[in-house]
Amino acid sequence: MHSLFISSLLFWKPLGYTLTFFALMIEGDATLFAVAFLTSEGFFDIGDMLIIAVSAVVIGDILWYLAGRNAVSKFPKIKAWADRFAKPVDQHLLDRPFQTLLLTKFTYGAHHAVLLRAGMFRMNFRQFLKNDLIAIAIWFPIIGSLGYFSSISLVFIRRSLRFAEVSLLIGLVLFFGIRYLLRKRVQKDLR
């Protein structure tokens, strides 16, 4: 039995895919986790969702980079936000762009700031795109698998639950807990 909320949200599947596309460009981790969970539950077609999700992540990262390159100087609050989260890794970004892009993909709040900084530094676009695509190819299956298989791993608990949201909530709490620990580890390694 699925809840009325999820059923009504996904009643018109193109709306669900569209919301997923734009949400992944703004907030990748939690959205990918939740969408993978819902795909495992049968709300979305896995093939369609893979195409939409990968496209959204790649296009979103490119747009964040271009915003840093072209528009961030016009918005001092966004620049201040990018400085606050990404300035500590500026040298790391310049010296080891792939490692920085990959590690910050797993660090909540830092990845988009790093993408903006890469654009602000006018990093070579081809180099940026190559490094970012490899980072996506590593990050995407890890986060997607966590979301997809958290549904399967909660099958025993789910029998006693009445709504899919509770299972999703438990999975998200575990995900954010693991991500918090990874962020602390990455921050320690970057220092």
C-alpha positions in Angstrom: 0.0 0.0 0.0 1.5 3.3 -1.1 0.6 6.7 0.5 -1.6 9.2 -1.1 1.2 11.7 -1.2 3.5 9.7 -3.4 0.7 8.4 -5.5 -0.6 11.9 -6.2 2.9 13.2 -6.9 3.6 10.5 -9.4 0.1 10.3 -10.8 1.4 12.1 -13.9 4.8 10.5 -14.4 6.1 13.2 -16.7 5.7 15.7 -13.8 7.7 13.3 -11.6 10.5 13.1 -14.2 10.5 16.8 -14.7 10.7 17.6 -11.0 13.5 15.0 -10.7 15.5 16.6 -13.5 15.4 20.1 -12.0 15.8 18.9 -8.4 19.0 17.0 -9.4 20.5 20.1 -10.9 19.9 22.0 -7.6 20.5 19.2 -4.9 22.1 16.1 -6.2 22.7 13.7 -3.3 19.4 13.6 -1.5 17.4 13.8 -4.7 19.3 10.9 -6.3 18.9 8.8 -3.2 15.2 9.4 -3.0 14.6 8.9 -6.7 16.6 5.7 -6.7 14.5 4.5 -3.7 11.3 5.4 -5.5 12.5 3.7 -8.7 13.3 0.5 -6.7 9.7 0.7 -5.4 8.4 0.8 -9.0 7.3 4.4 -9.2 9.6 5.2 -12.1 11.0 3.2 -15.0 14.7 2.5 -14.3 15.8 3.1 -17.9 14.0 6.4 -18.2 15.2 7.5 -14.8 18.8 6.7 -15.5 18.7 8.9 -18.7 17.0 11.7 -16.9 19.2 11.6 -13.8 22.5 11.4 -15.5 21.5 14.1 -17.9 20.4 16.4 -15.1 23.6 15.9 -13.1 25.9 16.6 -16.1 23.8 19.6 -17.3 23.5 20.9 -13.7 27.3 20.7 -13.1 28.0 22.5 -16.4 25.4 25.2 -15.5 27.0 25.7 -12.0 30.5 26.0 -13.7 29.1 28.5 -16.3 27.4 30.5 -13.5 30.8 30.8 -11.8 32.5 31.8 -15.0 29.9 34.3 -16.1 27.4 35.4 -13.5 28.6 35.0 -9.9 30.5 38.3 -9.9 27.1 40.1 -10.3 25.7 38.4 -7.2 27.8 39.1 -4.1 25.8 36.8 -1.8 26.4 33.8 -4.1 30.0 34.7 -4.4 30.3 35.0 -0.6 28.6 31.6 -0.2 31.0 30.0 -2.7 33.9 31.6 -1.0 32.8 30.3 2.4 32.4 26.7 1.3 35.0 26.4 -1.4 37.8 28.8 -0.6 39.5 26.4 1.8 40.0 23.9 -1.1 41.0 26.5 -3.8 44.6 25.3 -4.0 43.5 21.7 -4.0 41.1 22.5 -6.8 43.8 24.1 -8.9 46.4 21.4 -8.2 44.2 18.3 -8.2 40.9 19.1 -9.9 39.6 15.6 -10.3 40.2 14.6 -6.7 38.6 17.8 -5.5 35.5 17.4 -7.7 35.1 13.8 -6.6 35.6 14.3 -2.9 33.3 17.3 -2.8 30.6 15.4 -4.6 30.3 13.5 -1.3 30.5 16.7 0.8 27.1 18.3 1.4 27.0 22.0 0.5 30.5 22.1 -1.0 30.2 20.6 -4.4 28.2 23.4 -6.1 30.4 26.0 -4.4 33.5 24.2 -5.9 31.8 24.1 -9.3 31.3 27.9 -9.1 34.9 28.4 -8.0 36.1 26.3 -11.0 34.2 28.6 -13.2 35.4 31.7 -11.3 39.0 30.5 -11.8 38.2 30.0 -15.5 39.4 26.5 -15.4 39.8 25.0 -18.8 36.3 23.8 -19.7 37.5 20.6 -21.4 39.6 19.7 -18.4 36.8 20.6 -16.0 34.3 18.5 -18.0 36.6 15.5 -18.3 37.3 15.5 -14.5 33.6 16.1 -13.7 32.4 13.3 -15.9 34.7 10.8 -14.3 33.7 12.0 -10.8 30.0 11.6 -11.8 30.7 8.1 -13.1 32.0 7.2 -9.6 29.6 9.2 -7.5 26.4 8.3 -9.3 26.4 4.5 -8.9 27.4 4.8 -5.3 24.6 7.2 -4.2 22.1 5.6 -6.6 22.8 2.1 -5.3 22.5 3.3 -1.7 19.0 4.6 -2.5 18.0 1.8 -4.8 19.1 -1.0 -2.4 17.9 0.7 0.8 14.4 -0.1 -0.4 15.3 -3.8 -0.8 17.2 -4.0 2.5 14.3 -2.6 4.4 11.9 -5.3 3.1 11.6 -7.0 6.5 11.0 -3.7 8.3 8.6 -2.5 5.7 6.1 -5.3 6.4 5.3 -3.6 9.6 5.2 -0.1 8.0 2.1 1.2 6.3 3.7 4.0 4.2 6.7 4.1 1.8 7.7 7.5 3.2 8.7 6.0 6.6 11.1 3.6 4.8 12.4 6.5 2.7 12.9 8.6 5.8 14.9 5.9 7.5 17.0 5.5 4.4 17.6 9.2 4.2 18.6 9.4 7.9 21.1 6.6 7.4 22.4 8.3 4.2 22.9 11.7 5.8 24.6 10.0 8.8 27.1 8.3 6.5 27.5 11.4 4.4 28.2 13.4 7.6 30.9 11.0 8.6 32.4 11.0 5.1 32.4 14.8 5.0 34.3 15.0 8.3 36.8 12.5 6.9 37.2 14.4 3.6 37.6 17.7 5.4 40.3 16.2 7.6 42.1 14.8 4.5 42.0 18.1 2.6 43.7 20.0 5.5 
